[in-house]
Amino acid sequence: MKRVFIFSLCFIFSCLSLARPNEAITIELTDPVYPEEPKKQHSLTRHFDDLGFPTGYSMYLTNKVCLDDVCKLVEVTLYWDAMGYYQRLTYPEGQPLTKVEHEPFTEADYQKLDTILKDRKSILRDHELGFLATDTDDEPTSYNADSIDGTTKATPGAVKEAVVKDAAWTTWVLWKYANTEIVSILQSTTESECSPAYLEHLLASKDWRKIKFALDYLLKQMPVPATYLDRVAQLLPSADIDHVELAIAYLQQASPDKTSGYRKLISTLPNLEEYSASLIIELLEADDQLDETILEELTSHLDQQDYYPIHLALRLIESRDAFSDTVESNVMKLLQSKDFFIARRAYDYLSKQTLSDSAKLKLQAFREKHSDRL
């Protein structure tokens, strides 16, 4: 038993020894307070999980937050995920962030700062330090760096909600470090780790930040790898309004040809929400050389769609004069829809076509049953 126990410990420690250790690399960043000076070197730590995949980055930072020596230096460690999104910060014990008069941040201040730093679209992107240094609520018409001191308390009204009260400069400096120049560096560093296994790991994560990163990377390859077609097709129903077009672009560009790309997109329709389904149909509509078999395949999924995608599909088929036995059979199913608006839209379309005898009888029966609603 003792021998087995010792073997187990050896096995555990051997596995741990295979884990990829954190790695430090040197990067250069512009000091946002002194953007005209040469870039400063920083040590960036790369973090990995037990599989050796990147999980994120951290960087110790000590920096001025104003143009004189009145302000206390900011001293923090910033953390990002592997996609380059800011996650959190820590500060050395006994050295909290401070506001004017060197008053320590409160817990509420840290919470607000965290929210601000996670907002990549903050209006801080569009303002420089001089704007925050004005002593009125009006945006300055000019800016003289020599006139700024480190105790100015007023912050322009348009930016007040985007900074921690009485710590505008600290907020601005940290936001610039967290969300501007370093982001592309972090993303490029993670891209260097994009093995097939890591890409599969990202796509399987169900986290659309990670999925987007993987798709952006794949779409930059020439040719675009087709390896993940089925995986992305499965993911498409979960894509929100910000990501669905990216997933569609991958399915199109990674497919071996246009027609197979359309077929892959159409195959996802039964599981898509109205907006995503409509995007695909509008994509088909934009192609003036669409094969008739694609239109027939499109109609095979209409009985699982909401009204608007059905309306778009029928409008497309009608505009291409693509009526066939297959189209007739598929659209006839819509007459049985529980949504009368869908059934009536199908009726309107079918009533303009040359139908088979059996279809004529069914259409006549529908007309008689719903004569008061047509």
C-alpha positions as CSV (number, residue, x, y, z in Angstrom):
1,M,0.0,0.0,0.0
2,K,2.9,2.4,0.8
3,R,4.4,1.7,-2.5
4,V,1.1,2.5,-4.3
5,F,0.8,5.8,-2.3
6,I,4.4,6.8,-3.2
7,F,3.7,6.0,-6.9
8,S,0.6,8.1,-6.8
9,L,2.4,11.1,-5.4
10,C,5.1,10.7,-8.0
11,F,2.5,10.7,-10.7
12,I,0.8,13.8,-9.3
13,F,4.0,15.7,-9.1
14,S,5.1,14.6,-12.5
15,C,1.8,16.0,-13.9
16,L,2.2,19.2,-12.1
17,S,5.7,19.6,-13.5
18,L,4.2,19.5,-17.0
19,A,2.1,22.5,-16.3
20,R,3.3,25.5,-18.1
21,P,4.8,28.1,-15.8
22,N,4.0,31.8,-16.0
23,E,6.3,33.7,-18.4
24,A,7.5,37.2,-18.3
25,I,8.1,39.2,-21.5
26,T,9.2,42.8,-22.0
27,I,6.9,45.2,-23.8
28,E,7.1,48.9,-24.6
29,L,4.2,51.3,-23.9
30,T,3.6,55.0,-24.3
31,D,3.2,56.9,-21.0
32,P,-0.1,58.6,-21.5
33,V,0.9,61.5,-19.3
34,Y,4.0,62.1,-21.5
35,P,3.1,60.8,-24.9
36,E,5.9,62.6,-26.7
37,E,8.6,60.9,-24.7
38,P,10.2,57.5,-25.7
39,K,8.1,54.5,-24.8
40,K,8.8,52.9,-21.4
41,Q,9.6,49.2,-20.9
42,H,7.3,47.1,-18.8
43,S,7.3,43.5,-17.7
44,L,4.2,41.6,-18.8
45,T,3.5,38.3,-17.2
46,R,1.7,35.6,-19.2
47,H,-0.5,33.2,-17.3
48,F,-1.5,29.6,-18.5
49,D,-3.9,26.9,-17.4
50,D,-3.0,23.3,-16.7
51,L,-3.4,22.5,-20.4
52,G,-0.8,25.1,-21.3
53,F,-3.4,27.4,-22.8
54,P,-3.2,31.2,-22.2
55,T,-5.6,32.5,-19.6
56,G,-4.5,36.1,-19.2
57,Y,-1.9,38.7,-18.4
58,S,-0.8,40.9,-15.6
59,M,1.5,43.9,-15.4
60,Y,2.9,45.8,-12.5
61,L,2.6,49.6,-13.1
62,T,4.0,52.6,-11.3
63,N,3.2,55.8,-13.0
64,K,2.7,59.5,-12.6
65,V,-0.9,60.7,-13.0
66,C,-0.2,64.4,-13.4
67,L,2.3,66.8,-14.9
68,D,4.0,67.8,-11.6
69,D,5.2,66.1,-8.5
70,V,2.1,66.9,-6.3
71,C,0.1,63.8,-7.2
72,K,1.1,60.5,-5.6
73,L,2.4,57.8,-8.0
74,V,-0.1,55.2,-9.0
75,E,1.2,51.7,-8.0
76,V,-1.0,48.8,-9.1
77,T,-0.9,45.4,-10.8
78,L,-3.4,45.3,-13.8
79,Y,-4.9,42.0,-15.0
80,W,-6.4,41.1,-18.4
81,D,-7.9,38.0,-19.8
82,A,-6.3,36.2,-22.8
83,M,-8.4,38.2,-25.2
84,G,-7.0,41.5,-23.9
85,Y,-10.0,42.6,-21.8
86,Y,-9.2,44.3,-18.5
87,Q,-10.3,42.1,-15.6
88,R,-9.2,43.7,-12.3
89,L,-6.4,45.4,-10.4
90,T,-4.6,45.0,-7.1
91,Y,-2.4,47.4,-5.1
92,P,0.4,46.7,-2.6
93,E,-0.7,46.2,1.0
94,G,-0.8,49.6,2.8
95,Q,-0.6,51.6,-0.5
96,P,-4.1,52.1,-1.7
97,L,-5.1,54.4,-4.6
98,T,-5.7,57.9,-3.4
99,K,-7.8,61.0,-4.4
100,V,-7.0,64.7,-3.9
101,E,-5.4,65.5,-0.7
102,H,-4.1,61.9,-0.7
103,E,-7.4,60.6,0.6
104,P,-7.6,56.8,0.2
105,F,-10.1,55.3,-2.2
106,T,-13.2,53.9,-0.6
107,E,-14.7,50.5,-1.5
108,A,-17.3,52.4,-3.6
109,D,-14.5,54.2,-5.4
110,Y,-12.8,50.9,-6.3
111,Q,-16.1,49.5,-7.6
112,K,-16.7,52.5,-9.8
113,L,-13.1,52.4,-11.0
114,D,-13.5,48.7,-11.9
115,T,-16.7,49.5,-13.9
116,I,-14.9,52.3,-15.7
117,L,-11.9,50.3,-16.6
118,K,-14.0,47.5,-18.0
119,D,-15.7,50.0,-20.4
120,R,-13.7,49.9,-23.6
121,K,-16.1,52.5,-25.1
122,S,-15.6,55.1,-22.4
123,I,-15.5,58.7,-23.5
124,L,-12.1,58.9,-21.8
125,R,-10.8,57.5,-25.1
126,D,-11.6,60.9,-26.7
127,H,-10.1,63.2,-24.1
128,E,-6.6,64.0,-23.1
129,L,-5.2,64.8,-19.7
130,G,-5.4,68.6,-20.2
131,F,-9.2,68.3,-20.6
132,L,-9.5,66.8,-17.1
133,A,-7.3,69.5,-15.7
134,T,-9.6,72.4,-16.4
135,D,-11.1,74.2,-13.4
136,T,-14.5,74.8,-14.9
137,D,-17.3,72.5,-16.2
138,D,-16.8,73.8,-19.7
139,E,-14.6,72.1,-22.2
140,P,-11.4,74.2,-22.6
141,T,-10.7,76.0,-25.9
142,S,-7.0,75.9,-25.2
143,Y,-4.6,73.9,-23.0
144,N,-1.3,75.1,-21.5
145,A,0.5,72.2,-19.8
146,D,2.5,74.7,-17.7
147,S,-0.6,76.0,-16.1
148,I,-1.7,72.7,-14.7
149,D,-1.1,71.7,-11.1
150,G,-1.7,68.5,-9.3
151,T,-4.4,69.8,-7.0
152,T,-7.0,70.9,-9.5
153,K,-10.3,69.4,-8.4
154,A,-12.8,70.4,-10.9
155,T,-13.6,68.0,-13.8
156,P,-15.4,69.0,-17.0
157,G,-19.1,68.1,-16.7
158,A,-19.2,65.9,-19.8
159,V,-16.6,63.6,-18.2
160,K,-17.6,63.7,-14.5
161,E,-19.6,60.5,-14.7
162,A,-16.7,58.7,-16.5
163,V,-14.2,59.1,-13.7
164,V,-14.0,58.5,-9.9
165,K,-14.8,61.7,-8.1
166,D,-11.7,63.6,-7.0
167,A,-9.5,61.0,-8.9
168,A,-10.1,62.0,-12.5
169,W,-6.4,61.9,-13.5
170,T,-5.8,58.5,-11.8
171,T,-8.9,57.1,-13.5
172,W,-7.8,58.5,-16.9
173,V,-4.2,57.1,-16.6
174,L,-5.3,53.7,-15.6
175,W,-8.0,53.6,-18.3
176,K,-5.4,54.5,-21.0
177,Y,-3.1,51.8,-19.8
178,A,-5.9,49.2,-19.5
179,N,-7.7,49.8,-22.8
180,T,-5.6,51.4,-25.5
181,E,-2.1,50.5,-26.7
182,I,-1.7,47.3,-24.7
183,V,-4.8,45.6,-26.1
184,S,-3.3,44.9,-29.5
185,I,-0.1,43.7,-27.9
186,L,-2.0,41.2,-25.7
187,Q,-4.1,40.0,-28.6
188,S,-1.1,39.5,-30.8
189,T,0.6,37.6,-28.0
190,T,-2.4,35.3,-27.6
191,E,-2.6,34.8,-31.4
192,S,0.9,33.4,-31.3
193,E,-0.6,30.6,-29.2
194,C,-3.4,29.8,-31.6
195,S,-2.8,26.1,-32.2
196,P,-5.7,24.0,-33.5
197,A,-6.2,22.7,-29.9
198,Y,-6.4,26.2,-28.5
199,L,-8.8,27.4,-31.2
200,E,-11.0,24.4,-30.5
201,H,-10.8,25.2,-26.8
202,L,-11.9,28.8,-27.4
203,L,-14.8,27.7,-29.7
204,A,-16.0,25.2,-27.1
205,S,-16.0,27.8,-24.3
206,K,-19.5,29.2,-24.9
207,D,-18.0,32.6,-24.1
208,W,-18.5,34.8,-27.1
209,R,-15.5,37.0,-26.3
210,K,-13.4,33.9,-26.7
211,I,-15.3,32.7,-29.7
212,K,-15.0,36.1,-31.4
213,F,-11.3,36.1,-30.8
214,A,-11.0,32.7,-32.4
215,L,-13.2,33.7,-35.4
216,D,-11.3,37.0,-35.9
217,Y,-8.0,35.0,-35.9
218,L,-9.4,32.4,-38.4
219,L,-10.7,35.1,-40.8
220,K,-7.2,36.6,-41.0
221,Q,-5.8,33.4,-42.3
222,M,-5.4,32.8,-46.1
223,P,-7.1,30.6,-47.0
224,V,-9.6,30.6,-44.1
225,P,-9.4,27.2,-42.5
226,A,-12.5,25.0,-43.0
227,T,-11.7,22.9,-40.0
228,Y,-14.3,24.5,-37.7
229,L,-17.3,24.8,-40.1
230,D,-19.5,22.4,-38.2
231,R,-18.5,23.8,-34.8
232,V,-19.3,27.4,-35.9
233,A,-22.6,26.3,-37.5
234,Q,-23.6,24.8,-34.1
235,L,-22.6,28.0,-32.4
236,L,-24.5,30.3,-34.7
237,P,-27.9,30.0,-32.9
238,S,-26.2,31.3,-29.7
239,A,-24.6,34.3,-31.4
240,D,-26.1,37.6,-30.2
241,I,-26.7,40.7,-32.4
242,D,-23.0,41.8,-32.0
243,H,-21.5,38.5,-33.1
244,V,-23.9,36.8,-35.6
245,E,-22.4,38.6,-38.7
246,L,-18.9,37.4,-37.7
247,A,-20.1,33.8,-37.5
248,I,-21.8,34.1,-40.8
249,A,-18.7,35.6,-42.4
250,Y,-16.6,32.6,-41.2
251,L,-19.1,30.1,-42.5
252,Q,-19.1,31.8,-45.9
253,Q,-15.4,32.3,-46.2
254,A,-14.3,29.0,-44.8
255,S,-16.6,27.0,-47.1
256,P,-15.0,25.5,-50.2
257,D,-17.3,27.3,-52.5
258,K,-20.2,29.7,-52.5
259,T,-23.0,27.2,-52.9
260,S,-21.8,24.9,-50.1
261,G,-21.4,28.0,-47.9
262,Y,-25.1,28.9,-48.5
263,R,-26.1,25.4,-47.8
264,K,-24.3,25.4,-44.5
265,L,-26.0,28.7,-43.5
266,I,-29.4,27.4,-44.6
267,S,-28.9,24.3,-42.5
268,T,-28.8,26.5,-39.3
269,L,-32.1,28.2,-40.0
270,P,-34.3,25.9,-37.9
271,N,-32.4,26.9,-34.7
272,L,-32.0,30.7,-35.4
273,E,-33.9,33.6,-33.9
274,E,-35.7,35.9,-36.3
275,Y,-32.9,38.5,-36.6
276,S,-30.2,35.9,-37.5
277,A,-32.5,34.1,-39.9
278,S,-33.4,37.3,-41.6
279,L,-29.7,38.2,-42.0
280,I,-29.0,34.9,-43.9
281,I,-32.0,35.4,-46.2
282,E,-30.9,39.0,-46.9
283,L,-27.5,37.6,-47.7
284,L,-29.0,35.3,-50.3
285,E,-31.1,38.1,-51.7
286,A,-28.0,40.1,-52.4
287,D,-26.7,37.4,-54.7
288,D,-28.0,38.0,-58.3
289,Q,-26.6,34.6,-59.4
290,L,-28.3,32.5,-56.8
291,D,-28.8,28.8,-57.8
292,E,-32.4,27.7,-57.9
293,T,-31.6,24.6,-55.8
294,I,-30.5,27.0,-53.0
295,L,-33.9,28.6,-53.1
296,E,-35.6,25.3,-53.0
297,E,-33.5,24.3,-50.0
298,L,-34.4,27.6,-48.3
299,T,-38.1,26.8,-48.5
300,S,-37.6,23.4,-46.9
301,H,-36.9,25.2,-43.6
302,L,-39.7,27.9,-43.7
303,D,-42.2,26.0,-41.6
304,Q,-39.8,26.4,-38.7
305,Q,-39.5,30.2,-39.0
306,D,-41.1,33.3,-37.7
307,Y,-43.2,35.6,-39.9
308,Y,-40.5,38.1,-41.1
309,P,-37.9,35.6,-42.4
310,I,-40.8,33.8,-44.2
311,H,-41.9,37.0,-45.7
312,L,-38.3,37.7,-46.9
313,A,-37.9,34.2,-48.3
314,L,-41.1,34.3,-50.2
315,R,-40.3,37.8,-51.6
316,L,-36.9,36.5,-52.7
317,I,-38.4,33.4,-54.4
318,E,-41.0,35.5,-56.1
319,S,-38.5,38.0,-57.4
320,R,-36.4,35.2,-58.9
321,D,-39.5,33.5,-60.5
322,A,-38.2,30.3,-58.9
323,F,-41.5,28.4,-58.5
324,S,-41.2,24.6,-58.7
325,D,-42.8,21.4,-57.4
326,T,-40.5,21.5,-54.4
327,V,-41.2,25.1,-53.7
328,E,-45.0,24.4,-54.0
329,S,-44.8,21.5,-51.6
330,N,-42.7,23.3,-49.0
331,V,-44.8,26.5,-49.1
332,M,-48.1,24.6,-48.9
333,K,-47.0,23.4,-45.4
334,L,-47.3,27.0,-44.2
335,L,-51.0,27.0,-44.8
336,Q,-51.2,24.8,-41.7
337,S,-49.3,27.3,-39.5
338,K,-50.8,28.2,-36.1
339,D,-49.8,31.8,-36.9
340,F,-52.5,33.0,-39.3
341,F,-50.3,35.8,-40.6
342,I,-47.8,33.2,-41.8
343,A,-50.6,31.1,-43.4
344,R,-52.1,34.2,-45.1
345,R,-48.6,35.2,-46.4
346,A,-48.2,31.7,-47.9
347,Y,-51.7,31.9,-49.4
348,D,-51.0,35.3,-51.0
349,Y,-47.8,33.8,-52.6
350,L,-49.4,30.6,-53.8
351,S,-52.5,32.3,-55.2
352,K,-50.2,34.0,-57.8
353,Q,-48.6,30.7,-58.9
354,T,-49.6,28.0,-61.4
355,L,-50.4,25.1,-59.0
356,S,-50.8,21.4,-59.3
357,D,-54.4,20.1,-59.1
358,S,-53.9,18.9,-55.5
359,A,-52.5,22.2,-54.4
360,K,-55.3,24.1,-56.0
361,L,-57.8,22.0,-54.0
362,K,-56.0,22.8,-50.7
363,L,-55.7,26.4,-51.5
364,Q,-59.4,26.6,-52.3
365,A,-60.2,24.9,-49.0
366,F,-58.1,27.4,-47.2
367,R,-59.8,30.3,-49.0
368,E,-63.3,29.0,-48.1
369,K,-62.4,28.3,-44.4
370,H,-60.9,31.8,-43.9
371,S,-62.9,33.9,-46.4
372,D,-63.7,36.4,-43.7
373,R,-60.0,37.0,-42.9
374,L,-58.4,37.1,-46.3
